[in-house]
Amino acid sequence: MTITSTVSIFVLQYTIAYANHGLNDPMVWIRSAVFGLWASCTTAAGSIGYQRFQGTLPYIINTRYDERASLIALLLPASSYGLLAFPLSFLLAKIFSVATGTIDLKFIGIVILLWIAAATMDILIAAFFTLTPNALVYEVLINIPILLLTGLFGNRVISLPLMEVSQYFLPMTMPVRVLLYSGNMTNILAYICSMLIWILLILVMVRKINDLAREKGTLKII
């Protein structure tokens, strides 16, 4: 999923940029990389459906360890593959002569913050997926809307005002904003605020959701 999502969105953006003589815009490969990373994370959350099909989900959730820790152990290794979207998209940019901009320690640090944000959101989303056998279907439905809210797609006039608001409740927004518009100041306070909201939701909601799954008997766990 990391490879196909990154390559497909890169080809689409490259075609548009080539037609409009915009190959000097680093956003082409950065957007593709962010898209690939998030697609990988949503696929990791959707793997809940695969675990259910295998019959292993009850054993993952119903352990002596905290359910949240069990979900984290399941999702983090899978979502970490999303980081490969950045070197893959960068390589494509070099092959097709697309501008890459400056890659420094700040850029790498922002990419790591982006992955942490995506993985955190992934945990809460995966908890909701335990309630349904259609997780693989729903992962597609949440992929694009969240990226739209982060301001990944759209022109600067529309994206920046949207980012000003969404960065306080979507952890991915601040890293996306800095990656796309390098001239913008890093609002670490907004990032921390949004991360705290999602961590709080994870602490409160995951156990309640799994208790609901137990009551409904959807996972056949006690």
C-alpha positions as CSV (number, residue, x, y, z in Angstrom):
1,M,0.0,0.0,0.0
2,T,2.9,2.3,0.8
3,I,4.4,1.8,-2.7
4,T,1.2,1.8,-4.8
5,S,-0.3,4.9,-3.0
6,T,2.9,6.9,-3.2
7,V,3.7,6.0,-6.8
8,S,0.1,6.6,-8.0
9,I,-0.3,10.0,-6.5
10,F,3.1,11.0,-7.6
11,V,2.3,10.1,-11.2
12,L,-0.9,12.0,-11.0
13,Q,0.8,15.1,-9.6
14,Y,3.7,14.8,-12.0
15,T,1.3,14.8,-15.0
16,I,-0.4,17.9,-13.8
17,A,2.9,19.7,-12.9
18,Y,4.4,18.7,-16.2
19,A,1.4,20.1,-18.1
20,N,1.6,23.4,-16.1
21,H,5.4,23.7,-16.2
22,G,5.5,23.2,-12.4
23,L,8.3,20.6,-12.0
24,N,10.2,23.1,-9.9
25,D,7.7,22.7,-7.1
26,P,8.9,20.4,-4.2
27,M,5.2,19.9,-3.2
28,V,4.9,17.3,-5.9
29,W,7.0,14.7,-4.1
30,I,6.2,15.9,-0.6
31,R,2.5,15.5,-1.1
32,S,3.0,12.1,-2.6
33,A,5.1,11.0,0.4
34,V,2.6,12.3,3.0
35,F,-0.2,10.5,1.1
36,G,1.8,7.3,1.1
37,L,2.6,7.5,4.8
38,W,-1.0,8.1,5.8
39,A,-2.3,5.4,3.4
40,S,0.1,3.0,5.1
41,C,-1.2,4.0,8.6
42,T,-4.9,3.6,7.6
43,T,-4.1,0.2,6.1
44,A,-2.4,-0.8,9.4
45,A,-5.7,0.2,11.2
46,G,-7.7,-1.8,8.7
47,S,-5.5,-4.8,9.4
48,I,-7.9,-5.2,12.4
49,G,-10.3,-6.7,9.9
50,Y,-7.6,-9.2,8.7
51,Q,-6.9,-10.2,12.3
52,R,-10.6,-10.8,12.8
53,F,-10.7,-13.0,9.7
54,Q,-7.7,-15.0,11.0
55,G,-9.4,-15.4,14.3
56,T,-6.4,-13.8,16.2
57,L,-8.1,-10.5,17.2
58,P,-9.7,-11.8,20.4
59,Y,-6.3,-13.1,21.6
60,I,-4.7,-9.7,20.8
61,I,-7.3,-7.7,22.7
62,N,-8.1,-10.1,25.5
63,T,-4.7,-10.3,27.3
64,R,-3.5,-9.5,30.8
65,Y,-1.9,-6.4,29.3
66,D,-3.7,-3.1,28.7
67,E,-5.8,-3.2,25.6
68,R,-4.2,0.0,24.4
69,A,-0.8,-1.4,24.7
70,S,-1.9,-4.5,22.7
71,L,-3.2,-2.2,19.9
72,I,0.0,-0.2,19.9
73,A,2.1,-3.3,19.6
74,L,-0.1,-4.5,16.7
75,L,-0.2,-1.2,14.8
76,L,3.2,0.6,15.2
77,P,5.3,-2.0,13.3
78,A,2.8,-1.9,10.4
79,S,2.5,1.9,10.3
80,S,6.2,2.3,10.4
81,Y,6.4,1.1,6.8
82,G,4.8,4.4,5.9
83,L,8.1,6.2,6.5
84,L,9.4,4.4,3.3
85,A,7.0,6.7,1.3
86,F,9.5,9.6,1.7
87,P,12.6,8.0,0.3
88,L,10.5,6.4,-2.4
89,S,8.9,9.7,-3.4
90,F,12.2,11.5,-3.2
91,L,13.7,8.8,-5.6
92,L,10.9,9.3,-8.0
93,A,11.4,13.1,-7.9
94,K,15.1,12.6,-8.8
95,I,14.3,10.2,-11.6
96,F,11.7,12.5,-13.2
97,S,13.7,15.7,-12.6
98,V,11.2,17.2,-10.0
99,A,12.6,19.8,-7.6
100,T,13.2,18.3,-4.1
101,G,14.0,21.4,-2.1
102,T,16.3,21.3,0.9
103,I,16.5,18.2,3.0
104,D,18.0,18.9,6.4
105,L,17.7,17.8,10.0
106,K,14.6,19.9,10.5
107,F,12.9,18.3,7.6
108,I,13.7,14.8,8.9
109,G,12.5,15.8,12.4
110,I,9.2,17.1,11.0
111,V,8.7,13.8,9.1
112,I,9.2,11.9,12.3
113,L,6.6,14.2,14.0
114,L,4.3,13.5,11.2
115,W,4.6,9.7,11.6
116,I,4.1,9.9,15.3
117,A,0.9,12.0,14.7
118,A,-0.4,9.6,12.1
119,A,0.4,6.5,14.3
120,T,-1.4,8.1,17.3
121,M,-4.5,8.8,15.2
122,D,-4.2,5.3,13.9
123,I,-4.6,3.8,17.4
124,L,-7.9,5.5,18.0
125,I,-9.2,4.7,14.5
126,A,-8.2,1.0,15.0
127,A,-10.2,0.8,18.2
128,F,-13.4,1.8,16.4
129,F,-12.6,-0.8,13.8
130,T,-12.8,-3.6,16.4
131,L,-16.6,-3.0,16.4
132,T,-17.1,-3.9,12.7
133,P,-16.1,-6.7,10.4
134,N,-15.9,-4.1,7.5
135,A,-12.7,-2.4,8.7
136,L,-11.0,-2.9,5.3
137,V,-13.8,-1.0,3.7
138,Y,-13.9,1.9,6.1
139,E,-10.2,2.5,6.0
140,V,-10.7,3.8,2.4
141,L,-13.4,6.2,3.6
142,I,-11.3,7.9,6.2
143,N,-8.1,8.2,4.1
144,I,-8.9,11.2,1.9
145,P,-11.2,13.2,4.2
146,I,-8.5,13.5,7.0
147,L,-5.9,14.5,4.4
148,L,-8.2,17.2,3.1
149,L,-8.7,18.5,6.7
150,T,-4.9,18.7,7.2
151,G,-4.7,21.0,4.1
152,L,-2.5,18.6,2.1
153,F,-4.4,19.3,-1.1
154,G,-5.6,22.6,-2.4
155,N,-4.0,26.0,-3.1
156,R,-2.2,28.1,-0.5
157,V,-5.1,30.6,-0.2
158,I,-7.5,27.8,0.9
159,S,-5.1,25.5,2.7
160,L,-3.4,28.0,5.1
161,P,-6.6,29.3,6.7
162,L,-7.8,25.7,7.1
163,M,-4.5,24.7,8.6
164,E,-4.7,27.5,11.1
165,V,-7.8,25.9,12.6
166,S,-7.2,22.1,12.1
167,Q,-3.7,22.1,13.5
168,Y,-5.2,22.4,17.0
169,F,-7.2,19.2,16.7
170,L,-5.5,17.1,14.0
171,P,-1.9,16.3,14.9
172,M,-0.8,15.8,11.3
173,T,-1.7,19.3,10.3
174,M,1.3,21.1,11.7
175,P,4.0,18.8,10.2
176,V,2.1,18.9,6.8
177,R,2.1,22.7,7.0
178,V,5.8,23.0,7.7
179,L,6.7,20.4,5.0
180,L,4.6,22.1,2.3
181,Y,5.2,25.7,3.2
182,S,8.7,25.8,4.6
183,G,8.5,29.5,5.2
184,N,5.9,29.0,7.9
185,M,6.9,29.0,11.5
186,T,6.6,25.7,13.3
187,N,3.7,25.9,15.8
188,I,4.8,23.3,18.2
189,L,2.1,24.4,20.7
190,A,-0.6,23.5,18.3
191,Y,1.0,20.1,17.7
192,I,1.2,19.3,21.4
193,C,-2.3,20.5,21.9
194,S,-3.7,18.3,19.2
195,M,-1.6,15.3,20.3
196,L,-2.9,15.7,23.9
197,I,-6.5,15.6,22.6
198,W,-5.9,12.4,20.7
199,I,-4.0,10.8,23.5
200,L,-6.8,11.7,25.9
201,L,-9.3,10.2,23.6
202,I,-7.2,7.0,23.3
203,L,-7.0,6.7,27.1
204,V,-10.7,7.2,27.6
205,M,-12.3,5.7,24.5
206,V,-10.3,2.6,23.6
207,R,-11.3,0.7,26.8
208,K,-14.9,1.8,26.4
209,I,-15.0,0.7,22.8
210,N,-13.6,-2.7,23.7
211,D,-16.1,-3.0,26.6
212,L,-18.8,-2.3,24.0
213,A,-17.4,-5.0,21.8
214,R,-17.5,-7.4,24.7
215,E,-21.1,-6.6,25.4
216,K,-22.1,-7.0,21.8
217,G,-20.1,-10.2,21.5
218,T,-18.7,-9.2,18.2
219,L,-15.2,-10.3,19.1
220,K,-16.2,-13.3,21.3
221,I,-14.0,-12.0,24.1
222,I,-14.8,-11.7,27.8
